[in-house]
């Protein structure tokens, strides 16, 4: 058994050694008379049939700015070469050969819409040739093709990119380009992309006439339907812009005295400008405005309007009675109608007991009558001021200067009294006249006190009126602030919902 095994091994070795020259002889017999410029057909009046298929491996990049599609694909070309046929039994059972593409005829198939620097980006692999003349050529390559990017619904967009293949010099009467198995597209080895989802791959054969040539040319167009994954843009663009818009709206809740309303609005406006520049860098310089660009413009308009509204609110807040007068229609709109519509109540307004008591006291002092008040009140104003009893009032009714207890005496009366007192002192009048003149001094002081009281009361009343006008302007600023908060909140929510509802799809993970 050992001897038989050894003899069998030697026989196999001798057989393999004898098979080596067959492939070399076959290559010499096939390639020596072969002309690479000859179209390999039995009848030159008939076209050579070329079957084309495409195996998509990966979508590498979709460049929206340059409108390019970069893919990794394998082309599958099959044709029959009548000059490469042999009987495998005559050549030691050799049934197939691997021949470099430059040694035999191969179709000049190119991508018509290629954007590669070398135009043909395929790797020149060997061609597998069978004994019946069939040739199989599968060149891989990184294909860079032009693609019209529609940015209308960015980032909720679907794109359709075409890759058009055809012979560059052979027309339809010389090369008949057909789809392999009526499918053309193979996705068995496809690797998913992080930004794009592949929806479908379709192929279509067409016949077209060009202005350069009289005969029609056959081409096969592969169409990729892809959809953008939107979760990245939702997290990194839309959500920050919505957050900034909410911050701009919350700026209306800040008090006008804090001094940060304008700073917040301007900061939010600059942040939105930064995000808009990020979107513009990825978009091609076209006249179409993407959906997210429209949204950013709306939000930016809202934030800019909020800054202008904040300026108006601060202007209202810092107005006073010395610089501005509130007109009747402003009072009616901002102090009556708008607070009622927005359910705003003004605290400490005409209901405060202290304010009512203070106002009634000031008005009673200012409009104090002369004799009527003395007759009706139990205590006189002088008694209230000097903490005296009303007996003094009754004891001093007999002389003419008693009226000065409740009201300041007229100036001409005071002058006459002074002159009369001087005459009495100089002329040496009687004792009764001297006593009456001596009583006029305290009443004059009391009249001056009442005059000062009236001046103080007028000043207090004016300060209260000015303070009330200032408070009216501040409340008007609060009303405008609340109104802007409602308006801009509604605008932001409506713009966000409109953008999401108008998009073809919202979330693609």
Secondary structure, DSSP 8 states (H G I E B T S, - for coil): -HHHHHHHHHHHHHHHHHHHHHHHHHHHHHHSS--TTS---SSTTS-EEEEEEEEEEEEEEEETTTTEEEEEEEEEEEEE-GGG---GGGGTT--EEEE-TTTS----EEETTB--TTS--B----EEEETTSEEEE--EEEEEEE-----TTTTS-EEEEEEEEEESS--TTTEEEEEGGGT-EE-TT-B--SSEEEEEEEEEEEEE--TT-SS-EEEEEEEEEEEE--HHHIIIIIHHHHHHHHHHHHGGGS-GGGS-HHHHHHHHHHHHHHHHHHHHHHS-S-S---HHHHHHHHHHHHHHHHHHHHHHHHHHHT--TTT----HHHHHIIIIIHHHHTT---TTSS--HHHHHHHHHHHHHHT--SHHHHHH-SS-HHHHHHT--THHHHHTTTSGGGGGGTS---HHHHHHHHHHHHHHHHHT--HHHHHHHHHHHHHHHHHHHHHHHHHHHHHHHHHHHHHHHHHHHHHHHHHHHHHHHHHHHHHHHHHHHHHHHHSS-S---
